[in-house]
Amino acid sequence: MLYFDEPDGAGHSYGPDDPRVTKAVARIDKMIGRIIQGLKKREIFDEVHVILLADHGMVTNCDLKTIYIEDLADWVKIPADWINAYSPVLAMNPRWGKDVENPGEKNAELVAKMNEALSSGKVENGEYLQVYLKEKLPKRLHYSESSRIPPIIGMVGEGLVVRQNRTGVHECYGDHGYDNQYFSMRSIFMGHGPRFRKGRKVPSFENVQIYNVVAEILGLRPASNNGSSLFTRNILSPFGGTVEVE
């Protein structure tokens, strides 16, 4: 198994549309080409399963697309030490103190005030941030059950960032981790080898499906997971070929 830290590094530094990202992609393409040529030289390329997979996409963000927590002060004041992470997911763990009998109710009140402020039209870019109690997050995110998840989560709009205040200068760069429904968060998958159905193209899918595919190729019984055996049967067969995402 190999992991390449590009073009992720260049994408974070410059944004996905920068020519330096294109250069990083070309370098990785050349490196993968060396691997394939090595397999062909040893006359085993058609016998080896190769899966090319990226874990996320990338989107550009910058100062003009920022939501500032300080702009909510007329509705609610939020100390910086309540915030675990700002973006692309706002994660908050309010510290109410021991004298507060029902912190759950206080959290609900805080979420309501934040959303009131964000939807008021008086907070710059406020309409691109929606705040939830973690148990109220959309079910499709599967992001509510763990105790490690803070009690308040904000879903940030595509390409926007959240900051505490306006101090400091920040230039445009790239980031990922936004809602996986955004097209910009999608990436690549290609599979080659004797078990892949020849010439098959598949619609976009969640990366959790790959685990079952690898387990099947290796002849292993997979542990319980959120992937589907139907997906595995759709792209694998006893015959050879190449598969890619449409």
Residue, then its C-alpha position, 0 to 999 in steps of 0.5 A: m500500500l502506498y500513500f502520496d501526500e500530493p496533490d493534497g499538500a499543494g491543494h491546501s497551500y494554494g487551492p485546487d485551481d492553482p497551476r502548482v497543483t497541476k504540477a503536483v498531479a503530473r508528478i504523482d502521475k509520473m510516479i504511478g507510471r513508474i510503478i505500472q511500467g515496473l509491473k509490466k517489465r516483470e510481466i505481472f501487470d495483468e495478474v496484479h490488482v491495482i486500486l487508485l483511490a483518493d480520500h477526498g476532493m478540494v475546494t478553494n476558500c479565502d477571506l471573502k468567504t469567511i463567517y466571523i463568530e464575533d459578528l454574532a455578539d449582538w445575539v450571543k457571545i461565544p468564547a474562543d475556548w468553547i470551540n474545538a474546530y472552526s471549519p470546515v466543520l464548526a465543533m463546539n463544546p460549551r463550558w457552562g460551569k457547575d452551577v448550570e443544572n441542565p447544560g442540554e437545555k442551554n446548548a439548545e438555547l445557544v444553537a437557537k440564538m446562533n441560527e437566529a443570528l446567522s439567518s438575520g441577514k446582518v451577519e456576513n455570509g451567515e446564511y452559509l452556516q447551519v448549527y445543530l445539536k449533534e443529535k439533530l444532525p442529518k442522519r445521512l452523515h452518521y455523525s451523532e452517536s460517538s461521545r467524542i463528537p462535541p454537543i454542537i456542530g455547525m455545517v459550513g457551506e462549500g468553500l467557506v471558513v469560520r474564524q473567531n474574529r478579523t485579526g490577522v491576514h489570511e490568503c486564499y488556500g484549499d481545504h476539504g472535509y465539507d459535506n460529502q454531497y458537494f461535488s467538489m468533495r468527490s475524487i477518483f477511483m480506478g481498479h485494474g486486475p483479473r477480478f475487475r469487470k472489464g470496461r465497467k464504469v460505476p456511479s460515484f460511491e462512498n469510500v466505505q465500499i472499498y473495504n469489501v472489495v479489497a477483502e473479496i480480492l484477498g479472499l478474506r471475510p470482512a468485519s461488519n461495516n457500512g459497505s454493501s456486498l451488492f457493490t462488490r458483486n457489481i464491479l468484481s467477477p472472475f474475469g479481468g478488466t479495468v473499472e473507473v468512476e463515471 
